[in-house]
Amino acid sequence: MKVTIVGCSGSFPGPDSPSSSYLVEAEDDERVWRVLLDLGSGSLGPLQRVIDLDHLDAVVISHLHPDHFMDLCGLYVARRYRPDGDPPPPLKIYGPQNTTARFAESYGLDASAGELAEIFDIQDLEDGADFQVGPITVTPRLVSHPVQAFGLRLEHYGRTLAYSGDTDSCDSLVELARDADLLLAEASFQEGRDDVRGVHMTGLRAGQTAAESGAHRLVLTHIPVWTDQHVVQAEAATVFRGPIDVAKPLVSYVLAGFPAPTS
């Protein structure tokens, strides 16, 4: 299983990265399957540097804040209006409750008119309800955020990726990340600066989650431009003894022995 950081800036696109988006690729005997985790503001552009958009098999939206789903609008345009033939079959989109209504409102569609269903097949995520995308098993769990939000666990032939989405530390995230090869965890807040709870993690809390879950590697992501990456990485290192990276755009991790990241 290969994970590519498409965008990793927290809350809005930064000067060096779009908002959250992560491409997961996994093979079976037939072909490579591709699942996109979130498609936040500005991420559709660099995604096209990584894959042909027609090669996506599914998009999983962790929650309905713009920095995690807004570029679905551009993907809709790319699939519906391309001039070289009919649209491809509807793309599976998995998201929280009200994803259909929220997307239709964002793009200006009548969700009941039938046009949307020709392009996207939108399915609701349910807490703890596994589903398959080819050989990849995806498990969503509700996490701690002001809107309905899910963390995600992806498993493929014994390798596991855990993705926090946006959340404060919580028991469900620890279980989601249990013994994961890689925990992709948000670290938007800094200790001593951000006291509000139930919204985001600090680097310290991301590190505690990695340690409690037994994750093998921690990659910190969703770091806003006003949060010092070195500070949150140092916070995490006080409690987690495994490898800790800060997410960088277009860097990939292969979940099989962890060779050096490739860009």
Secondary structure, DSSP 4 states (H G I P E B T S, - for coil): -EEEEEE-BSSS--SS--BSEEEEEEE-SS-EEEEEE---TT-HHHHTTTS-GGG--EEE-S--SHHHHTTHHHHHHHHHS-SSSSPPSPEEEEESTTHHHHHHHHHT--TTSSHHHHHEEEEE--TT--EEETTEEEEEEE-BSSS--EEEEEEETTEEEEE--S-B--HHHHHHTTT-SEEEEE--B-TTT----SS--BHHHHHHHHHHHT-S-EEEE-B-TTS-HHHHHHHHHTT--S-EEE--TT-EEETTT-PPPB-
